[in-house]
Amino acid sequence: MVLKYIYGPIKSRRLGLSLGLSLSPGKICNLNCIYCQWGRTVESVCVRKEYADPDEIITELKSWIRENPKTAKGLKFVTLSGLGEPTLNTQIGNLISRVRGLTDCSIAVITNSTLLGDPCVRKALLEADLVVPSLDAVDEKIFRRIDRPHRGIKLDEIISGLIAFSKEFRGKLWLEIMLVSGVNDGIGHINKLKEVIRRVNPDKIQLNSPVRKTAEENVLPVPRAKLEKIKKILGDKAEII
Ligand code: SF4
């Protein structure tokens, strides 16, 4: 069977064995991050809609489980992320419930946080077990440089949405920060990030730096010693992944 929405399973240190589920057949995103592993966002979109038929996604997942019973049993997570931003798909809440009915494993959502200012998006994610939102910058200039957002996206709405979601959500919240050398890793910026993170109060802070092929050239990872320094500034919840 040709898989359109499923990728993996992938074994990672942070999630264990995880099956990825993309909520769009191609890259649909409202950011155009310089470090994106899927290449540049050809057309940045900010409208939420049904970018993929949920029945088609569920049918594919059912077949995969039927054809891979042993692996399916060993899964720790089904992770909704994939090519682009999963919360752009208006069916995400419905899909979380339907995936829940098909498997005993936990459900994770990886999101770029841009739509968390929308109460409908926050409500749709409440049934997940783990949400991994990203926040690369708290400074408008740095945000525009690293994440190159759709013009309709406002950084202050992302931050207030993240804070609101952390108060409403009962599952685990792991905040991810992608650090790019010379872009968002300045100590002054890290201190500003720390203040916002204090208000979000995630369960974990995961520090990442690009290792795969990136959308733009010369997107450099932050050296290990600097990552360690940043981890120390951000405190006990921070880890380098
Ligand atoms: S949010 Fe994710 S998918 Fe979208 S451009 Fe950034 S890294 Fe790529």
Residues whose N, C-alpha, C, O or C-beta is under 5 A from the ligand:
A	BS01	SF4	C29 L31 N32 C33 C36 G84 E85 N112
